[in-house]
């Protein structure tokens, strides 16, 4: 892989991780709201 491709995949991973964090925090908020 080229350096650019590696950087692009790293950014994709970061974006996915951010989305997952948002989903997790939303789920936690729902659990807190139901408790």
Order of alpha helices (4+ residues) and beta strands (2+ residues): alpha
